Amino acid sequence: MGKDDNNSSQLITRRTTRASCSSPTTAGNEIDKTKNNESYVRTLNDLVFGGEHLGFDDLLSSFPARKAQISELVRLFGPLNSPMLPLFVYGGSSTGKTSVILQIFRHLNRPFVYVSFRTCYSPRILFESIVNQLSFHTKNEGNGYSSLKRCEKPSDFVNFLRDALAGVIDELKGNSRKLLNGNMLYLIFDNFELVRNWDKSSTLLPFLFNLYDILKMPEVGVIYISNTSPDTFYFNLGYLEPIPVYFPEYTEEDLRQIFLRNQANRKLYSSFLDVVLKPFCRTTRRVDELSTVFTSLFRKYCEPLSDLEIVPNEEMKRKLFSLIQPYITSSLNEIFWIPSRSSLEVESNKEKKLKKQIGKLEGGIDFSEVDFHMSTSAKYLLLSAFLASRNPATLDASMFDSTGGSDSRKRKRKASEKSMENKEAAEQELLLKGPGTFPLERLIAIFQCISSVVDDSLDEEEEEEEVEGNHVPRVQNGDSGLMSDVLMQLASLCNANFIVKGGSCPLEGSTRYRSSVSEDLALKVARSLKFPLPNYLYRR
């Protein structure tokens, strides 16, 4: 076996997609091959995707909902050795942007350099990562895990980048074996939206967008991948605007085709999707979130089946639907807070105990069921807006302290008759005004407080049955796991008219909001979360 063949065999494990890199098998192989990697000499082959060649039809079948985007990108890449203007690939999270780009390079077998702003979280790490890849430099114990060049300034990076690119392009042109297609080299910047959070983003963003004009090398192509649109970056500084390629959100039919891929029994899984896909699509269309939930639900769906190769008839579909229906509701509430392990059985037992307890408290009337599906974070946000509209802002500190404002050990001075009259007048005025407005900062602060309330177990509630009506859970410090997509949830609640945007404050200049839900609906949502809303509500 020749040297190039040996390099090609090692290449398959060196450049893979993000999904395969995160698998336990790959991680184990990387640990076993540490010593081999330290002595490995990188070549041009490390700049391609590697692995078995992927045909165009196989590429399209791998992404059933992205035929239009794949065809457009292949057209923009053009034939071999054709210059390409910068591309800006954008769309929502988990819409296949990075996977499609990498698989297209696998199909074209063209060299590229890939960097992600999620791992390259500072300009220096970003610059040095690109230069190291182009210079075939690997960090190891022998060189003290240091980079080949130290790049802290954009000017230094441009000089090093030009030299490295010129060397690689000359080597590509002199590649007699023609193991790679063409002389073009592409720079891929993933998670580009994260640059906006950097300290020097105001100068770094124009520099990165100007990189194509600064280099003035027709053999270099630049690709930006972002979760946000190009309009959130442009500063009107005169640089060449990249060509936008939009990845839209998946439709319900697209998701069906995606999840049916590689299924052993497509008819059985199709009957499962008929039950779960429509309700979950109303909450989220992210493939990663849906895949996590569907894995647990499908396992529960197949429990009564002794043969997974069976094709279910209509009667069997109805039985399977009645079995899985209770678990769909609990999973819908946790779509943005998916547990690390399957807890469907635990949730089922907890719901039965909860209904029993609520039946005792409310005279047999079950208020825990909400007539519409809403994620857990959206419910807490709805309650936060309700409290912010009903409670005076001056009482937030006392309402949301570590004891919920109910510490009986704190003694207050006896209020005078005059102060009591003023308090009653203020309360009456507050009731006449109706729900008040509040800023976004106050809403998020209340959301963080009430979403971190420690839920007492149902067994403890049975022991404290005589005092549970006055019990207020303590607030803990830490992240409750519900802070993901809060702004997106707020926009959804505004679109559904649960929260109304008010006028801007003339002094603050920020938008204010107002809750439009009734107290009955707020109590219904609170009971579904087992949250003691009356204990945090200001009363006369």
LOBA-65981 format. One line per 4 residues: number of its first residue (from 0); their letters; for each residue x, y, z of C-alpha. Coordinates in Angstrom, 2 decimals. Layout:
NUM	a	X/Y/Z ~ ... $
//
This chain:
0	mgkd	0.00/0.00/0.00 ~ 1.40/3.38/-0.98 ~ 1.77/6.45/1.16 ~ -1.21/8.25/-0.37 $
4	dnns	-3.45/5.22/0.12 ~ -2.37/5.01/3.74 ~ -3.24/8.68/4.25 ~ -6.61/8.14/2.60 $
8	sqli	-7.44/5.29/4.96 ~ -6.70/7.48/7.98 ~ -8.57/10.40/6.47 ~ -11.98/8.84/7.04 $
12	trrt	-11.67/9.17/10.82 ~ -10.15/12.64/10.78 ~ -12.83/14.72/9.09 ~ -16.41/13.74/9.83 $
16	tras	-19.69/15.49/10.46 ~ -20.61/16.87/13.87 ~ -23.06/14.02/14.43 ~ -20.51/11.26/13.92 $
20	cssp	-17.88/13.10/15.94 ~ -20.16/13.08/18.97 ~ -20.79/9.32/18.90 ~ -19.24/7.22/21.71 $
24	ttag	-17.60/4.83/19.21 ~ -15.74/7.64/17.48 ~ -14.68/9.12/20.81 ~ -13.28/5.76/21.88 $
28	neid	-11.38/5.34/18.65 ~ -9.86/8.82/19.04 ~ -8.56/7.92/22.51 ~ -7.06/4.66/21.25 $
32	ktkn	-5.31/6.44/18.37 ~ -3.77/9.31/20.33 ~ -0.23/8.11/19.85 ~ -0.77/7.47/16.15 $
36	nesy	-2.22/10.94/15.63 ~ 0.81/12.60/17.22 ~ 3.07/11.05/14.58 ~ 0.58/11.55/11.74 $
40	vrtl	1.70/13.97/9.03 ~ -1.20/15.93/7.55 ~ -1.48/16.36/3.80 ~ -3.88/17.79/1.24 $
44	ndlv	-6.18/14.83/1.81 ~ -7.04/16.25/5.24 ~ -8.74/19.21/3.55 ~ -11.51/17.08/2.00 $
48	fgge	-14.43/15.35/3.68 ~ -13.13/11.86/2.96 ~ -14.91/8.56/2.97 ~ -16.81/6.90/0.16 $
52	hlgf	-17.88/9.15/-2.72 ~ -21.47/10.34/-2.48 ~ -23.47/10.51/-5.72 ~ -25.89/13.33/-6.42 $
56	ddll	-28.96/11.07/-6.17 ~ -27.71/9.71/-2.85 ~ -27.12/13.28/-1.70 ~ -30.73/14.23/-2.49 $
60	ssfp	-32.12/11.11/-0.82 ~ -30.11/11.87/2.33 ~ -31.99/15.18/2.70 ~ -35.54/14.57/1.38 $
64	arka	-36.73/18.11/2.20 ~ -33.72/20.01/0.85 ~ -33.69/19.25/-2.86 ~ -34.14/22.90/-3.86 $
68	qise	-31.39/24.16/-1.54 ~ -28.93/21.43/-2.58 ~ -29.48/22.13/-6.28 ~ -29.05/25.87/-5.71 $
72	lvrl	-25.82/25.43/-3.75 ~ -24.32/23.04/-6.30 ~ -25.17/25.54/-9.04 ~ -23.51/28.38/-7.08 $
76	fgpl	-20.37/26.31/-6.52 ~ -20.17/25.94/-10.27 ~ -17.89/23.73/-12.35 ~ -14.31/22.92/-11.39 $
80	nspm	-11.98/25.88/-10.86 ~ -14.73/28.46/-11.35 ~ -14.54/31.48/-8.97 ~ -17.40/31.82/-6.50 $
84	lplf	-18.80/34.88/-4.76 ~ -19.27/34.61/-0.96 ~ -22.37/32.68/0.16 ~ -24.53/33.34/3.21 $
88	vygg	-26.47/30.19/4.16 ~ -29.06/30.95/6.84 ~ -32.15/29.49/8.46 ~ -33.49/28.40/11.83 $
92	sstg	-31.79/25.97/14.17 ~ -31.80/22.31/13.18 ~ -32.78/22.92/9.56 ~ -29.84/20.99/8.05 $
96	ktsv	-27.61/23.87/6.95 ~ -24.25/22.53/8.12 ~ -25.01/18.91/7.27 ~ -26.04/19.81/3.72 $
100	ilqi	-22.94/21.94/3.14 ~ -20.56/19.25/4.38 ~ -22.26/16.49/2.39 ~ -22.11/18.63/-0.76 $
104	frhl	-18.35/18.89/-0.30 ~ -18.27/15.14/0.15 ~ -20.11/14.83/-3.16 ~ -17.87/17.35/-4.95 $
108	nrpf	-14.65/16.10/-3.27 ~ -13.30/19.64/-3.04 ~ -10.94/20.91/-0.30 ~ -12.26/23.18/2.43 $
112	vyvs	-11.42/24.58/5.86 ~ -14.18/24.42/8.48 ~ -14.37/26.54/11.65 ~ -17.26/27.01/14.05 $
116	frtc	-17.71/30.09/16.20 ~ -19.14/27.83/18.89 ~ -15.75/26.20/19.48 ~ -13.59/29.08/18.21 $
120	yspr	-14.96/31.51/20.77 ~ -12.35/34.29/20.41 ~ -10.60/35.98/17.45 ~ -7.23/34.47/18.34 $
124	ilfe	-8.57/30.89/18.47 ~ -10.44/31.47/15.21 ~ -7.43/32.86/13.34 ~ -5.02/30.23/14.60 $
128	sivn	-7.42/27.37/13.82 ~ -7.64/28.41/10.16 ~ -3.89/28.91/9.81 ~ -3.17/25.56/11.49 $
132	qlsf	-5.44/23.68/9.11 ~ -3.97/25.35/6.03 ~ -0.42/24.76/7.28 ~ -1.16/21.07/8.09 $
136	htkn	-0.18/21.74/11.70 ~ -1.51/19.50/14.47 ~ -1.35/20.39/18.15 ~ 0.23/17.58/20.15 $
140	egng	2.46/16.90/23.10 ~ 5.58/17.33/21.00 ~ 4.88/21.01/20.27 ~ 3.29/21.73/23.63 $
144	yssl	-0.18/21.88/22.08 ~ 0.64/25.27/20.63 ~ -0.36/26.79/17.31 ~ 2.02/27.24/14.41 $
148	krce	1.56/31.03/14.36 ~ 0.35/33.39/17.05 ~ -2.46/35.53/15.58 ~ -4.08/38.15/17.76 $
152	kpsd	-4.61/40.97/15.24 ~ -6.58/40.78/11.99 ~ -3.59/42.26/10.14 ~ -1.33/39.41/11.30 $
156	fvnf	-4.02/36.89/10.39 ~ -4.34/38.24/6.84 ~ -0.57/37.98/6.26 ~ -0.37/34.42/7.58 $
160	lrda	-3.55/33.44/5.74 ~ -2.29/34.72/2.37 ~ 0.95/32.76/2.72 ~ -0.83/29.58/3.80 $
164	lagv	-3.45/29.84/1.04 ~ -0.83/30.47/-1.63 ~ 1.09/27.37/-0.53 ~ -1.99/25.15/-0.55 $
168	idel	-3.22/26.44/-3.92 ~ 0.19/25.89/-5.51 ~ 0.18/22.36/-4.12 ~ -3.32/21.79/-5.50 $
172	kgns	-2.26/22.95/-8.95 ~ 0.75/20.64/-8.85 ~ -1.22/17.65/-7.59 ~ -0.43/15.15/-10.32 $
176	rkll	-2.38/12.32/-8.67 ~ -5.61/14.39/-8.93 ~ -6.95/12.94/-5.69 ~ -8.86/16.22/-5.17 $
180	ngnm	-11.22/17.91/-7.59 ~ -10.11/21.34/-8.79 ~ -7.84/24.07/-7.49 ~ -10.47/25.97/-5.48 $
184	lyli	-10.26/26.15/-1.68 ~ -13.24/27.12/0.48 ~ -13.42/28.72/3.95 ~ -16.55/27.73/5.91 $
188	fdnf	-17.59/29.85/8.95 ~ -20.32/28.07/10.95 ~ -22.53/29.52/13.74 ~ -21.71/32.96/12.39 $
192	elvr	-24.42/34.67/14.47 ~ -22.36/34.12/17.64 ~ -19.84/36.76/16.53 ~ -22.32/39.46/17.49 $
196	nwdk	-21.83/38.57/21.18 ~ -18.07/39.11/21.08 ~ -16.48/42.18/22.64 ~ -14.95/43.41/19.36 $
200	sstl	-17.79/42.33/17.07 ~ -18.20/45.86/15.66 ~ -14.76/45.61/14.03 ~ -14.54/41.84/13.52 $
204	lpfl	-17.80/41.48/11.58 ~ -16.87/43.97/8.83 ~ -13.43/42.37/8.65 ~ -14.87/38.88/8.11 $
208	fnly	-17.37/40.11/5.53 ~ -14.53/41.95/3.75 ~ -12.23/38.91/3.80 ~ -12.98/37.97/0.19 $
212	dilk	-12.09/41.47/-1.04 ~ -9.05/41.69/1.23 ~ -7.53/38.43/-0.01 ~ -8.25/39.12/-3.71 $
216	mpev	-7.62/35.44/-4.50 ~ -10.11/34.01/-7.07 ~ -9.19/30.46/-6.00 ~ -10.71/31.05/-2.53 $
220	gviy	-14.42/30.78/-1.77 ~ -16.05/31.97/1.47 ~ -19.21/30.48/3.01 ~ -21.01/31.85/6.09 $
224	isnt	-23.56/29.67/7.94 ~ -25.90/31.43/10.37 ~ -29.15/30.91/12.28 ~ -30.14/34.53/11.62 $
228	spdt	-30.78/36.44/8.42 ~ -28.16/38.66/6.71 ~ -30.08/41.78/7.75 ~ -28.90/41.32/11.34 $
232	fyfn	-25.24/41.75/10.31 ~ -24.96/44.38/7.63 ~ -23.51/47.73/8.61 ~ -23.50/49.44/5.21 $
236	lgyl	-19.70/49.61/5.04 ~ -19.38/49.00/1.33 ~ -18.23/45.38/1.30 ~ -19.44/42.85/-1.25 $
240	epip	-22.70/41.38/0.00 ~ -22.71/37.57/-0.01 ~ -25.32/35.63/-1.98 ~ -28.08/34.54/0.45 $
244	vyfp	-29.35/30.94/0.47 ~ -32.32/30.41/2.77 ~ -33.18/27.13/4.51 ~ -36.88/27.41/5.46 $
248	eyte	-38.46/25.67/8.41 ~ -39.53/22.09/7.76 ~ -43.16/21.49/6.93 ~ -45.12/18.66/8.50 $
252	edlr	-44.71/16.56/5.35 ~ -40.96/17.28/5.31 ~ -40.65/16.03/8.88 ~ -42.58/12.90/7.98 $
256	qifl	-40.14/12.09/5.17 ~ -37.15/12.79/7.43 ~ -38.32/10.51/10.24 ~ -39.38/7.73/7.86 $
260	rnqa	-35.84/7.44/6.52 ~ -33.96/4.32/7.61 ~ -36.99/2.88/9.42 ~ -37.20/-0.91/9.35 $
264	nrkl	-41.02/-0.94/9.40 ~ -42.10/2.20/7.58 ~ -45.83/1.42/7.83 ~ -45.66/0.96/11.60 $
268	yssf	-43.68/4.17/12.07 ~ -46.01/5.99/9.69 ~ -48.98/5.04/11.89 ~ -47.01/6.37/14.87 $
272	ldvv	-46.33/9.66/13.07 ~ -50.04/9.98/12.26 ~ -50.62/10.23/16.01 ~ -47.74/12.39/17.26 $
276	lkpf	-46.53/14.55/14.38 ~ -49.38/17.05/14.10 ~ -49.62/18.03/17.82 ~ -45.84/18.32/18.18 $
280	crtt	-45.49/20.42/15.02 ~ -47.64/23.08/16.68 ~ -45.01/23.38/19.42 ~ -41.69/22.91/17.61 $
284	rrvd	-40.32/21.75/14.27 ~ -36.72/21.28/15.30 ~ -35.57/17.84/14.23 ~ -33.24/17.37/17.21 $
288	elst	-35.97/18.07/19.77 ~ -38.57/15.96/17.96 ~ -36.13/13.08/17.52 ~ -35.43/12.96/21.26 $
292	vfts	-39.12/12.93/22.15 ~ -40.17/10.50/19.41 ~ -37.57/7.94/20.46 ~ -39.17/7.51/23.89 $
296	lfrk	-42.73/7.71/22.60 ~ -42.16/5.15/19.84 ~ -40.69/2.72/22.37 ~ -43.86/3.10/24.45 $
300	ycep	-45.98/2.82/21.28 ~ -44.43/-0.58/20.43 ~ -44.66/-2.12/23.92 ~ -47.85/-4.15/23.24 $
304	lsdl	-46.43/-5.53/19.98 ~ -44.68/-8.88/20.07 ~ -43.57/-8.55/16.44 ~ -42.16/-5.22/15.26 $
308	eivp	-42.47/-6.31/11.63 ~ -46.25/-6.36/11.81 ~ -48.37/-4.00/9.68 ~ -51.04/-2.50/11.99 $
312	neem	-54.66/-2.46/10.90 ~ -57.21/0.18/11.88 ~ -58.29/-1.59/15.07 ~ -54.70/-1.99/16.23 $
316	krkl	-53.97/1.66/15.44 ~ -56.85/2.73/17.69 ~ -55.58/0.56/20.54 ~ -52.04/1.86/20.19 $
320	fsli	-53.34/5.44/20.09 ~ -55.33/4.99/23.31 ~ -52.19/3.59/24.97 ~ -49.88/6.44/24.00 $
324	qpyi	-52.33/9.36/24.30 ~ -51.65/10.08/28.04 ~ -47.92/10.32/27.38 ~ -48.26/12.76/24.49 $
328	tssl	-49.58/15.51/26.78 ~ -46.72/15.22/29.27 ~ -44.16/15.16/26.45 ~ -45.71/18.25/24.85 $
332	neif	-45.21/20.14/28.12 ~ -41.55/19.15/28.18 ~ -40.66/19.76/24.54 ~ -38.20/22.55/25.50 $
336	wips	-37.07/20.77/28.66 ~ -36.45/17.20/27.58 ~ -35.17/14.94/30.39 ~ -31.94/13.03/29.92 $
340	rssl	-33.69/9.71/30.50 ~ -37.14/8.40/29.62 ~ -39.59/9.25/32.40 ~ -42.90/8.43/30.73 $
344	eves	-43.85/5.80/33.31 ~ -42.95/8.09/36.19 ~ -44.97/10.94/34.68 ~ -47.97/8.67/34.25 $
348	nkek	-48.01/7.67/37.94 ~ -47.40/11.27/38.99 ~ -50.38/12.50/36.91 ~ -52.69/9.93/38.54 $
352	klkk	-51.63/11.01/42.05 ~ -51.91/14.69/41.11 ~ -55.48/14.28/39.84 ~ -56.39/12.48/43.05 $
356	qigk	-54.95/15.27/45.19 ~ -56.62/18.04/43.16 ~ -59.92/16.19/43.37 ~ -59.71/16.42/47.17 $
360	legg	-58.88/20.12/47.11 ~ -61.42/21.23/44.54 ~ -64.36/19.03/45.44 ~ -63.81/16.52/42.68 $
364	idfs	-63.50/19.11/39.89 ~ -60.36/18.58/37.82 ~ -58.81/21.93/36.89 ~ -55.41/20.49/35.97 $
368	evdf	-56.25/19.90/32.31 ~ -55.54/22.81/29.97 ~ -57.66/22.93/26.82 ~ -54.65/23.73/24.61 $
372	hmst	-51.09/22.49/24.31 ~ -48.36/24.77/25.61 ~ -44.76/24.10/26.57 ~ -43.67/24.33/30.20 $
376	saky	-41.56/27.42/29.60 ~ -44.50/29.16/27.87 ~ -46.75/28.39/30.85 ~ -44.29/29.88/33.31 $
380	llls	-43.91/32.91/31.04 ~ -47.70/33.30/30.92 ~ -47.90/33.21/34.72 ~ -44.99/35.66/34.97 $
384	afla	-46.84/38.14/32.76 ~ -50.04/37.67/34.80 ~ -48.21/38.39/38.07 ~ -46.38/41.37/36.59 $
388	srnp	-49.71/42.89/35.46 ~ -51.58/42.20/38.71 ~ -48.90/42.91/41.32 ~ -47.32/46.32/42.02 $
392	atld	-43.66/46.39/41.06 ~ -42.74/47.58/44.56 ~ -43.84/44.22/46.01 ~ -41.64/42.03/43.81 $
396	asmf	-38.81/41.89/46.34 ~ -41.10/40.70/49.14 ~ -43.16/38.37/46.96 ~ -40.23/36.49/45.44 $
400	dstg	-37.79/36.21/48.33 ~ -36.58/32.82/49.57 ~ -39.79/32.26/51.58 ~ -42.29/33.62/49.10 $
404	gsds	-43.01/36.58/51.32 ~ -44.63/34.38/53.98 ~ -42.03/34.32/56.77 ~ -44.06/34.70/59.95 $
408	rkrk	-40.98/35.37/62.05 ~ -40.63/38.85/60.61 ~ -42.73/41.22/62.70 ~ -43.92/44.46/61.22 $
412	rkas	-44.85/47.63/63.04 ~ -48.53/48.11/63.54 ~ -49.86/50.23/60.73 ~ -51.60/53.46/61.62 $
416	eksm	-55.18/54.15/60.65 ~ -54.05/56.77/58.13 ~ -51.64/54.39/56.41 ~ -54.36/51.72/56.22 $
420	enke	-56.69/54.19/54.51 ~ -53.99/55.15/52.02 ~ -53.28/51.49/51.31 ~ -56.94/50.72/50.70 $
424	aaeq	-57.25/53.74/48.40 ~ -54.18/52.66/46.43 ~ -55.52/49.11/46.13 ~ -58.90/50.38/44.92 $
428	elll	-57.21/52.61/42.34 ~ -55.14/49.67/41.17 ~ -58.25/47.57/40.64 ~ -59.98/50.33/38.69 $
432	kgpg	-57.00/50.75/36.39 ~ -57.01/47.06/35.43 ~ -53.92/45.04/34.47 ~ -50.81/47.17/34.46 $
436	tfpl	-47.94/47.23/32.00 ~ -44.43/46.02/32.70 ~ -41.02/46.05/30.96 ~ -39.28/43.00/29.55 $
440	erli	-36.64/43.02/32.30 ~ -39.27/42.64/35.03 ~ -40.99/39.81/33.14 ~ -37.75/37.83/32.82 $
444	aifq	-36.88/38.44/36.48 ~ -40.23/37.06/37.66 ~ -39.92/34.18/35.18 ~ -36.56/33.19/36.65 $
448	ciss	-37.98/33.29/40.17 ~ -41.13/31.23/39.67 ~ -39.59/28.72/37.25 ~ -37.02/27.77/39.90 $
452	vvdd	-39.61/26.93/42.55 ~ -38.84/23.54/44.08 ~ -41.78/21.18/43.58 ~ -42.55/19.07/46.63 $
456	slde	-43.06/15.40/45.90 ~ -46.57/14.03/46.01 ~ -45.69/11.81/48.96 ~ -44.68/14.85/51.00 $
460	eeee	-47.94/16.54/50.03 ~ -49.88/13.64/51.49 ~ -47.96/13.95/54.78 ~ -48.52/17.71/54.93 $
464	eeve	-52.15/17.54/53.80 ~ -53.39/19.67/56.69 ~ -51.11/22.61/55.82 ~ -50.56/22.27/52.08 $
468	gnhv	-53.12/24.96/51.35 ~ -50.82/27.53/53.02 ~ -47.54/25.99/52.00 ~ -45.24/28.13/49.84 $
472	prvq	-42.27/26.40/48.22 ~ -38.88/27.98/48.66 ~ -37.07/29.49/45.72 ~ -33.72/27.97/44.90 $
476	ngds	-30.72/29.42/43.15 ~ -29.65/27.95/39.85 ~ -30.89/27.33/36.38 ~ -34.17/25.46/36.11 $
480	glms	-33.54/24.43/32.52 ~ -36.49/26.49/31.23 ~ -34.66/29.55/29.93 ~ -34.31/28.25/26.36 $
484	dvlm	-36.21/30.15/23.68 ~ -37.82/32.59/26.15 ~ -37.97/35.42/23.64 ~ -39.44/33.09/21.03 $
488	qlas	-42.08/31.99/23.54 ~ -42.85/35.64/24.31 ~ -43.39/36.37/20.62 ~ -45.71/33.36/20.35 $
492	lcna	-47.76/34.47/23.36 ~ -48.03/37.97/21.88 ~ -49.22/36.54/18.55 ~ -51.85/34.50/20.41 $
496	nfiv	-52.96/37.65/22.31 ~ -52.18/36.13/25.71 ~ -49.76/39.03/26.17 ~ -50.35/42.43/24.56 $
500	kggs	-47.65/44.90/23.63 ~ -48.27/48.29/25.18 ~ -46.81/51.67/24.35 ~ -43.16/52.53/24.89 $
504	cple	-42.21/54.32/28.07 ~ -41.19/57.91/27.20 ~ -38.41/57.84/29.80 ~ -37.07/54.33/29.27 $
508	gstr	-37.75/54.12/25.52 ~ -38.44/50.37/25.81 ~ -41.55/48.38/24.91 ~ -43.93/47.50/27.72 $
512	yrss	-46.27/44.51/27.88 ~ -49.62/43.70/29.48 ~ -51.21/40.35/30.34 ~ -54.66/39.79/28.84 $
516	vsed	-55.53/36.42/30.44 ~ -58.21/36.06/33.09 ~ -57.52/34.89/36.60 ~ -59.43/31.65/35.97 $
520	lalk	-57.17/30.77/33.04 ~ -54.05/31.71/35.02 ~ -55.15/29.45/37.88 ~ -55.82/26.64/35.42 $
524	vars	-52.32/26.94/33.96 ~ -50.80/27.18/37.45 ~ -52.55/23.97/38.55 ~ -51.19/22.14/35.53 $
528	lkfp	-47.69/23.12/36.74 ~ -48.50/22.53/40.45 ~ -47.51/26.14/41.04 ~ -49.18/27.94/44.02 $
532	lpny	-50.22/31.07/42.14 ~ -52.54/32.49/44.87 ~ -49.60/32.68/47.29 ~ -47.80/35.05/44.92 $
536	lyrr	-50.84/37.14/43.95 ~ -51.39/40.52/45.58 ~ -54.79/40.76/47.28 ~ -56.58/43.51/49.19 $
//
